[in-house]
Amino acid sequence: MVQKNKSLTTVSIYLRALRAIFNNAITEKIVYQAYYPFGKKKYEIPSPKGVKKALSKEQLSTLFHAKPETPDQQKAKDFFFFSYTCNGMNFKDIANLKFKNYNSDTITFYREKTKSTHSDQSAVTIYVNDYIKKIIEKYGNTEKKPEHYIFDIVDHEITPEQQHKQLKNFIRFVNQHFSKFAKQNGIKENVSKYWARHSFATNAIRSGASMEFVSEALSHSNLNTTQNYFAGFTDDMKKNISDKLMDL
């Protein structure tokens, strides 16, 4: 496709769709795991150098302390920041959290996105803070049996296709109302749920976390993927580093 002058964005879109087909085929045991062509030491889908979808610490602070105008904006804000503070947790993983994954100190789970493609996948552990507890208390189910799902985002008794549609509707709801809320508070970009994950990665690194730490927190199989999430350092940060070079 590149030889036919297709952009990296176009190549990435087509190959991600192909990867999704492989993932489903492996889950349904139609294709053997050994035939999976993507991932570490295999073919890596190119990541185009686009606009980095990350909010700065100052922007996050503004939005966190701003008061939403409607209950829908409040709910969208709550789940955006829940994703952000849970290491940028994917919304499908949020929908699939069970009470057995959660205790007063940690949330431990396996990412749905890579569950069928990594036989040696490690569990993701998130250390629970007061905000996470608050959102679970606010939106979580009252019956807290281990096999019960924490949030009623999708109905797990219906078909996978119907669940997928419900999840897409919930994501659309969050994107629509949080983007409007962000614009009302001075953010010009169309902020969506993807920004939570990118913002976590960027602000963790800017705060001093290593790329390796963030890669593990995001459950990435290689550092290249994590680097694509990082929006870089601000000019002030670069100047501060330069000024300190001769602090010998």
N, C-alpha and C positions, 0 to 999 in steps of 0.2 A: 504493500500500500504506500509505503514511503517513496518507493521508486516511481509510483504514479502520482507523486506530488500531493499525497494526502497528508494533512497536518497530524502532529502527534496527538492532538485532541481527538481527531476522527479515529485514528488507529486505536487509541485507548478505549473509546466508546465501543467499537466493534469487538475488541478482544475481551473487554469486561463482560460483554453479553455472552461471548463464547465460553468464558470462564464460568459464568453462572450456569450455563447448560451442563458443563462438565460436573460442577458441584452437585447439581440435582441428579445427574446420572449416577454419580458415585453414591449419593444418599439412597437412591432407589436400587442400588446394586446392579445397575445396567452396565457400568464401566468399572474396571478394576482401578484401585488407587494407583497402581504402578504406571498406568497410562496417563495420569494427570500431568499435563505439560507445563504447568505454571508453578512458580514458587522458588524457594531457595535452591541454588545450583541448577535451576531449569530456566525456562524463559520467563523474564520479568516484563510485565506490561509497562510500556513507557509512560512516564508521568510528565505531561506538558507543564512548562513553566508559566503558569497562569497567575492570576491575582491571588495572593495569599488570603485565605478566609479566616483571619484572626482579629479579634478585638484586643485592644491594648488594655493594660491593667486599669488605666484611668477611665476608659470607655465602659469596662465591665463594672467598675465602681459606680459610675453614673447610673447605669441601667439597674444595678442591684438595689440602689437606694431610691430609685424613682418609683412613684406610685402609679400603677396602671389605672386606666380610665374605666375598664370594664372587667367583669369576672373572667371573661374569655382571655383577655390579655394577662390577667393574673395567673391563670392556669398555664398559659403558654410560657410565661416568664418562669414560673416555678419549675417546669419540666426542662426548660433550657438550662437553668442553673443547676438542676439536679444532674443532668448529663455532664455539664462542665466540671462540677466538683467530684463526680464519679469518674475521674480520669477521661472525660470525653466519651462516656459510654454510649454506644450505638443505641438508637431507639428500639430496635428489635430486641436487643439484649435487655433493655429496661422492661419491655412488654413481657419477656419470658422469665423475669426474676421470680423465684419462689421464696417462701419464708425460710426454707432450708438453706438458702444461699446467704441468709442475713442473720447476724447476731449483733449485739450492742457494740461490738468493736470492728467488725469487718463485713464486707460483702465479697463472696467468692463465687466465681462463675466461669463458664467456658464460653468464648465468643461464638455466636451462631454463625458468623460469616466464615470462620475458618474451621468449624467443628468437623466438617466432612472432608477437609483437605489436608489436615495435619494429624497424622496418627499419634504423634508424640506431643500434642498440644498441651501447654501448661495452663493451669488455672490462673485467672486474673484475680488478684486480691486488692480490694479497695478498703482503705481505713476510714471508718465511719466518723463523720463530724456531726456537730449539732444540726447543721442545715439538712443533711441527709436524713437524720432522724425526724426532723420536723416535717419534711415532705412525705415520708413514709407514714407518719402519723396522720397527716392531713388527707392523703389520697389513698392510703393503703386499705386493703380489706380488713374488716373487723375480725373475721375468723383467721387466726394465724397458725393454722396447722402447717407442718413442714411442706406438704405437697401442694398447698394452695398458692396461687400466684399473688404477688404483692399488689399489683395494680390491675384494674379492670380496663386495660387498653384494648384488648381483643378478647373475643369469646373463644376459648380453647376447645369448645365442644363442636365447633363447626369445621368445615373442610379447610385444608391449608390454603386453598385459593381464596376462600372467603376471609380467612384470617389475614392474608396478605393485603386484601382490599381494605379491611378495617385498619390495619397498621398504616397504610398509605393515607387514609383519611385523617388519622390522628396526626401524622407528620405534617400533612397539609394544613391542618388546624393550627398546629404550633408555629409553623413557618409564617402563615398568614398573619396571625395575631401578634407574634413576637416581632416580626418585621415592622409592622405598623407602630407598635410600641417603641421600637428602637428609633424609628424616624421621628416620632413625636419628641424624642429626647436627644435629637441632634446627630444621630448616626445616619449618614447619607446612603451607605451601602444597603443592599437588600440582604439583611442578615437572616440566615436560616439555621436549622438545627445542626448543619455541618460545621458551622462556626464554633459551636461549643467544643468539639473535639480539637479543632485547630487552635482555638484560643487556649485550651488547657496545655497543649504541647508547647506553644510559643511562650506563654507566660511562665511555665515551669522552667524552661531553659533560660529565659531572661532573668529568672530569680536565682539562678545558680545551679539548677539541676543539670546533670550530664545528659548528653544525647542517649547514652546507653540506658540510663534510668528511665527516661521518657519512653524510649523504645519498648522497654519491658512493661511499663505502665500501660502502654497502648496495645500491648500484645502483638507487636510487629515482629516478623521473622527476620528482618534485616534493617540496618540503619538507614539505607537509602529511602525506604518508605517513610521513616520518621522525619528525615531531612526535608521531604516534600511537604510535611505539615508545618514546618517551622517558618514563620514569616520574617525571620531575620532580626537583627538588632537595630534599634533606633539610632539616629545620628548622635543624640546625646550620650547613649551608651558607648558608641564607638569613640567619641571624644573623651569620655571618662577613662576608657581603657588606655587610650593613647597618652593621656595626661599622667597615668600611673606607671607607665613603662620605665620611667627614670626615678621612681621612688625606691632607690637602691639603699 
